[in-house]
Amino acid sequence: MIGTGTTAVVTGGSSGIGAATAALLARRGCDVVVVGRDAAALSAVAARTGARVCAADLAEPDAAGRVLAEAGAVNLLVCNAGIGWAGPVAGMAPSDVERLVQVNLLGAIRLVRGVLPGMLARGRGHLVLVSSIAGNMHVAGEAVYSATKAGLAAFAASVRGEVAGCGVGVSVVVPGVVDTPFFDRRGVPYERRTPRPVPPERVARALVRAVERNRAEVFVPRWLRFPARLRGAAPVLTDALQRRFG
Ligand SMILES: NC(=O)c1ccc[n+]([C@@H]2O[C@H](COP(=O)([O-])OP(=O)(O)OC[C@H]3O[C@@H](n4cnc5c(N)ncnc54)[C@H](OP(=O)(O)O)[C@@H]3O)[C@@H](O)[C@H]2O)c1
């Protein structure tokens, strides 16, 4: 799947995890299309990696269609574009709520729906959805962000069931905290001691491994799967522990 002959679309390819993933995929021989709004940042990634550029605002309903028309037959779709928002949900402006859902969740769903028919017809393809540990654990002050990320994971699980045995893989990548401009952009810095930020290149490597091994879900760093599993089994206990020690 990863190598010459694979066209890979990477959303959020202008920065952070997406730019690192685009660079890794290009080094491995893929024809990479990076998607984002920042044309200058996209061009810089293209200059470094040889990727093709597609400027688009994924909050717009017709963006997914335009991206896929430009990309051609896509074998690998990495839905990574995302924005954060931190603060009490009651104080959130309706426009911020809508934008988070549009970019983080709807934009990805539209792209997946756009690429799936072609992948199924060719019997070959892989979908990657970049979620967040905030979609697994309770994170006070990130209610809508967490909901979009939990929604992505639930969407991926359903699609995986639909495409089982059809040659199309689906992976969810669950980063903890990554050293990218994400926190500056949301306007609230990351100030906790744990988990420690990891470099975006580490997430990119885990993402590529997930595709190669057709893994349903990978956590970066890997130890994060333990609290996530514990919360799945015992949510009340885990939430209490997080409130006490988090
Ligand atoms: N950093 C973390 O600690 C962390 C942890 C867990 C999960 N994640 C997830 O990882 C993903 C990548 O984030 P990152 O850390 O690499 O942050 P980042 O450096 O801020 O990158 C975010 C990317 O999303 C793109 N994007 C934002 N809004 C967009 C829109 N409306 N249309 C198209 N593209 C848009 C940005 O491109 P433009 O600016 O060019 O539009 C940028 O390339 C996100 O989904 C995030 O939720 C991050």
The ligand as an SDF file (V2000), in Angstrom:
LIG
                    3D

 48 52  0  0  0  0  0  0  0  0999 V2000
   -1.0280   18.3440   18.6660 N   0  0  0  0  0  0  0  0  0  0  0  0
   -1.6150   17.5070   19.5030 C   0  0  0  0  0  0  0  0  0  0  0  0
   -1.2670   17.4410   20.7040 O   0  0  0  0  0  0  0  0  0  0  0  0
   -2.6890   16.5660   19.0290 C   0  0  0  0  0  0  0  0  0  0  0  0
   -3.1140   15.5580   19.9160 C   0  0  0  0  0  0  0  0  0  0  0  0
   -4.0990   14.6730   19.5060 C   0  0  0  0  0  0  0  0  0  0  0  0
   -4.6510   14.7950   18.2510 C   0  0  0  0  0  0  0  0  0  0  0  0
   -4.2490   15.7910   17.4140 N   0  0  0  0  0  0  0  0  0  0  0  0
   -4.8920   15.8850   16.1160 C   0  0  0  0  0  0  0  0  0  0  0  0
   -3.9070   15.8010   15.1140 O   0  0  0  0  0  0  0  0  0  0  0  0
   -4.3750   16.4540   13.9390 C   0  0  0  0  0  0  0  0  0  0  0  0
   -3.2590   17.3390   13.3930 C   0  0  0  0  0  0  0  0  0  0  0  0
   -3.0040   18.3520   14.3460 O   0  0  0  0  0  0  0  0  0  0  0  0
   -1.5430   18.9660   14.5840 P   0  0  0  0  0  0  0  0  0  0  0  0
   -1.1790   18.7030   15.9960 O   0  0  0  0  0  0  0  0  0  0  0  0
   -0.6250   18.5680   13.5010 O   0  0  0  0  0  0  0  0  0  0  0  0
   -1.9060   20.5160   14.5150 O   0  0  0  0  0  0  0  0  0  0  0  0
   -1.5110   21.6820   13.4800 P   0  0  0  0  0  0  0  0  0  0  0  0
   -0.0430   21.7330   13.3320 O   0  0  0  0  0  0  0  0  0  0  0  0
   -2.2380   22.8820   13.9880 O   0  0  0  0  0  0  0  0  0  0  0  0
   -2.1430   21.1870   12.1040 O   0  0  0  0  0  0  0  0  0  0  0  0
   -3.5280   21.2370   11.8600 C   0  0  0  0  0  0  0  0  0  0  0  0
   -3.7290   21.0730   10.3880 C   0  0  0  0  0  0  0  0  0  0  0  0
   -5.1470   21.0850   10.1110 O   0  0  0  0  0  0  0  0  0  0  0  0
   -5.3610   21.9510    9.0050 C   0  0  0  0  0  0  0  0  0  0  0  0
   -6.6760   22.5730    9.0470 N   0  0  0  0  0  0  0  0  0  0  0  0
   -7.2400   23.2420   10.0880 C   0  0  0  0  0  0  0  0  0  0  0  0
   -8.4260   23.7360    9.7220 N   0  0  0  0  0  0  0  0  0  0  0  0
   -8.6150   23.3860    8.4310 C   0  0  0  0  0  0  0  0  0  0  0  0
   -9.6550   23.6160    7.4850 C   0  0  0  0  0  0  0  0  0  0  0  0
  -10.7560   24.3260    7.7990 N   0  0  0  0  0  0  0  0  0  0  0  0
   -9.5210   23.1050    6.2350 N   0  0  0  0  0  0  0  0  0  0  0  0
   -8.4060   22.4090    5.8950 C   0  0  0  0  0  0  0  0  0  0  0  0
   -7.3920   22.1520    6.7370 N   0  0  0  0  0  0  0  0  0  0  0  0
   -7.5110   22.6470    7.9870 C   0  0  0  0  0  0  0  0  0  0  0  0
   -4.2740   22.9950    9.1010 C   0  0  0  0  0  0  0  0  0  0  0  0
   -4.0120   23.5050    7.8010 O   0  0  0  0  0  0  0  0  0  0  0  0
   -4.2180   25.0610    7.3940 P   0  0  0  0  0  0  0  0  0  0  0  0
   -3.7520   25.8920    8.5410 O   0  0  0  0  0  0  0  0  0  0  0  0
   -3.3460   25.1500    6.1580 O   0  0  0  0  0  0  0  0  0  0  0  0
   -5.6480   25.1850    7.0860 O   0  0  0  0  0  0  0  0  0  0  0  0
   -3.0860   22.1790    9.5870 C   0  0  0  0  0  0  0  0  0  0  0  0
   -2.3770   21.6410    8.5020 O   0  0  0  0  0  0  0  0  0  0  0  0
   -5.6410   17.2130   14.3470 C   0  0  0  0  0  0  0  0  0  0  0  0
   -6.7710   16.5100   13.9040 O   0  0  0  0  0  0  0  0  0  0  0  0
   -5.5900   17.2100   15.8590 C   0  0  0  0  0  0  0  0  0  0  0  0
   -6.8780   17.2340   16.4270 O   0  0  0  0  0  0  0  0  0  0  0  0
   -3.2720   16.6740   17.7840 C   0  0  0  0  0  0  0  0  0  0  0  0
  1  2  1  0
  2  3  2  0
  2  4  1  0
  4  5  1  0
  4 48  2  0
  5  6  2  0
  6  7  1  0
  7  8  2  0
  8  9  1  0
  8 48  1  0
  9 10  1  0
  9 46  1  0
 10 11  1  0
 11 12  1  0
 11 44  1  0
 12 13  1  0
 13 14  1  0
 14 15  2  0
 14 16  1  0
 14 17  1  0
 17 18  1  0
 18 19  2  0
 18 20  1  0
 18 21  1  0
 21 22  1  0
 22 23  1  0
 23 24  1  0
 23 42  1  0
 24 25  1  0
 25 26  1  0
 25 36  1  0
 26 27  1  0
 26 35  1  0
 27 28  2  0
 28 29  1  0
 29 30  1  0
 29 35  2  0
 30 31  1  0
 30 32  2  0
 32 33  1  0
 33 34  2  0
 34 35  1  0
 36 37  1  0
 36 42  1  0
 37 38  1  0
 38 39  2  0
 38 40  1  0
 38 41  1  0
 42 43  1  0
 44 45  1  0
 44 46  1  0
 46 47  1  0
M  CHG  2   8   1  16  -1
M  END
$$$$
